[in-house]
Every structure is written in structure tokens, then in C-alpha cells.
Amino acid sequence: MTTSISSEASALLRATTALADSLSSAVVQVRSRETGGGGAGLIWGDSGLVITNAHCAPRGTTLEVRGAGRWRESRVIGYHPPHDLALLSAPSIGASLVEVRDADLLRIGELLFAHGHPLGLRNSLAMGVLHDIPRDRRTGQPRWIVADVRLAPGNSGGPLVDADGRLVGINSMVVNGLGVAIPAVLVQEFIERVLAKRAA
């Protein structure tokens, strides 16, 4: 029994370490030069885009993102305060091809992982289980992803992923001790709307 538990713990450690390593190149730090506040962000695709929380990218401030070991100036190209989302343009930030997972395929009790930079710690990974997926009363669409993942200042704007590294949501806040994220499908729809408007 002890050997079995030990081998399973070792396998979990290898899996979580690999997950953290894979996310570290996709997750950046976001900050306001004037206030020093900010959080995390996720590189989206290969066109110099970063998705983060709107509250991490205050209007009227000079924003910077840190990826690949250096800071670079960025600018907001789209806001959606109701979903606490902001899309940043950060040229030469790198690339990230993250698979999006539909919230309808999640199961209560499933392991989820939050990646970010809480309390000044860089590339931190927190683990918890899915508690609930509250839905919009009018449309029935998933509105939030709620999990018992311990979030702290610096996790905002970073990804919430499943055990396979697929994007479940973007971490936004803590409510009654539980982490709350914006579903990945809503994030994807927001980004597509911003890019379509810019292309028009």
C-alpha cells in the first residue's frame, strides 16, 4: 500500500511539474507603470496578444507585460468590464497555442490548476477542485467557473486549466474563499469580437 501511494504521489508530482513548466512560457506578468499594480496575463496565439482582467489593466495608465525575462510596453485594444476582461497588444511577446475547453464538459470535483504570480511569487501553480458553474439566468450560458483554488493578488488575469493543460477560464476574483474565473468560451468570444471589429 505504501509503495502504491508513493508511486502515485510521484506521478502526480511529475504531472504537475510538467504542467507548471508548460504554462510558464505562456503566462506573463501585467503591471501599470503609474500604480505598480497588476496581475497575470495569458499569451493568446502568435500575434502579440495577451488576455488579462480589466481590473489589471486600468484605463489611462501605461501598461507593461513581462515575458521571456523582460518587460515591454503594451496597450489595451479591447475592454469588457462586465466579464472583467481586457485584451492587450504586446508585440514580440511570443506565442502560445492554448486549447480551450468548453465549460459544459467539466465535471464537479474535477482537478483544476491556477497559474500566476501571487504575492510576488513568479510562476506559481495552485490546485483545487471544481465546485460549481453558475449560469446566466437569461441565456443559460456558463457565467463563472468556481473552484476551491487558492488565489491571491497576482493570480488575477492568469489561466485556470484542467489536468491536461486545456484552458478552463481566466482567474478573476475570490468570493467566500473560492476562486472565480471567467469561462474560456466567453474569453474566446470576447477576443474574436475585438479582432473582428479591428479588421472591419
FENGI-V315103 format. One line per field, one symbol per residue. ss: DSSP state (h for helix, s for strand, l for the rest). phi: phi as a letter, one per 40 degrees, with the letter a starting at -180 (. if undefined). Layout:
ss=???
phi=???
//
This chain:
ss=lhhhhhhhhhhhhhhhhhhhhhhhllsssssslllllsssssssslllsssslhhhllllllsssssllssssssssssshhhlsssssllllllslllsllhhhlllllsssssslhhhlllsssssssssllsllllllsllssslllllllllllssssllllsssssssssllsssssshhhhhhhhhhhhhhhhl
phi=.ccccccccccccccccccccccccbbbcbaccccgciibabcbgbbgbbcaccccbccgbcbbbbafgacacbacbabaddbfbabbbbdgchbabcccbcccccbdgccbbbbabcfgccfcbbbabccabcbccccgcdbabbacccbadhcdgccbbcccgcccabcbabbfgbcbbcddcccccccccccccccc
//
